[in-house]
């Protein structure tokens, strides 16, 4: 911008006059209730001024993971905008610094260091894959930052420097399997996933739960990420005739898997076998095509079609901000919770200090959550309900079941310690 | 594992499994043919091969959108138009890339590797900027999605058959072009002895450009066909590139027949092992076998015997 300094004298003077008027304008705009003094609410040198506070957004907006992470970025920005419109946090407007993790885990760690050391952000909303979170974790703990992590994930982790706003594996899986057994009379299961930590851990949890009920797992399989040929496994499934295919295939493989299932003559609407997935959100269906997943079931905490006032408001605001053809998946909603939960923790603590936020976080309730209601558990995960949705040809899920109680997060289930 | 099943069940499963192996074979042939032409005939390692495939896939996507909006009555047949367009567009881009970049690097194979890899990154990011980071759903006409019900247990997927037919036709067309046409004779002459070919008046630069364009065009058709079985996203091409190189190198870099033989053996090995073992183990064993065979026969299955 420097080379554009060619104002005529007259314009320069007008600009000066305008600048002079700014403080007066800002005084008018600031809220009536005086914000608490910066020195009181920020004792650790974070980027907090009298009327702003800086936070970080750290997701992949380039590379393979961009497909999945962009929804989270949009949700976080929307939440920040709404918080700012409602007066900010402790009277301070949120400003964000966005960094690109570029689908590369060391880059995530590097950018975290930059956000914490150089930008001194008060919180980071970010990460998506477990690999990126694991890369960021040591940096978060070393420089004592606070990360709000949106993805449903495998559990087996609990950090004082992370709030997990997505579900951990047991919340998603136990409710899903219980539902299939109780409502659909399922007796045999075929576990199928992509070959990395999340599907493997999820299937381990699923297997323990299924076998505890005296039911049978008739197959368990993993395919490399990006695998595109599922004909052999489809034959195997046809041979073993499970009641339920429990699927945690991710990414582009999903598209291949569902298209080939359909081409092989499997009609999911007949529910024999029934397909229960924990990895296909409305976002993924856009790539797979609604007609290819018609009739599958998903076990998650959020679906775009959830019928409650909070969600209708959220969906409307999201579409208003990003266009009518947007779809909102489970993780996008969880990402939206991050800035709100942080705001409430800051206000409860009366301070931006990380240590005080950590202390204040457990027990915080968010009643305006699009998914209905969430509460932060002592273990930094969220109490939340689990729902079962049935996929429609139009790419949306119809909610067919919801747990009565909030599911307690249990990141370290029996048999794993 | 088979004790619990009746003989008809077993028979039908073996039939289906055979079909699965054959359809994997045709997928491999389609993927590898374009690369084999470029690698085998020109010695250029085209790291952007997967991205040329995805260009074909996006062309198919755009064609389907166009037909849906303007000619919904003809939607059932759009796929054929899409494949022709995919060939032309990928081929044209291939010709341009050859002119702008590859021809300056012919004597520097490692630099071509790096340059085409850079090109693949550029193309990926271009797709991301144009079509968005999310995968697009390519809608198929209904007739392509079903399955032939041969018996209770045996269903033959229409799209599998369709990919097979495309692969066979392309293999046949390439064979005719390479071994039964004047142009093919020129290509082979250039491969065997470039200075001599030039001396007898063959326009070697023109042959190079056409060969590169042909390889990219076939990649485009392959990408178009794969919209039926796989995903279409900015980085989907990456999923194919490893298998493609595996097939081409294993077959012997300069032999098109070798590519076909290698595609057949790898696909059969893989789909059989996938049936008896798990997916990841099958992949590991396939790769291990290929590595061992390549250690014993570094030139691949079918080596062209030429004097260098």
Interface residues (C-beta under 8 A of the other chain):
Chain A: X61 X62 X63 X64 X66 X67 X70 X195 X220 X221 X222 X223 X224 X226 X227 X228 X229 X231 X232 X233 X234 X235 X236 X238 X239 X251 X252 X253 X254 X255 X256 X259 X260 X262 X263 X264 X265 X283 X286 X287 X288 X289 X290 X291
Chain B: X5 X9 X13 X16 X17 X19 X20 X23 X24 X27 X125 X128 X133 X134 X135 X136 X137 X138 X139 X145 X146 X147 X149 X153 X155 X157 X158 X159 X160 X226 X228 X229 X230 X231 X232 X233 X234 X235 X236 X238 X239 X240 X270 X271 X274 X275 X278 X279 X280 X282 X283
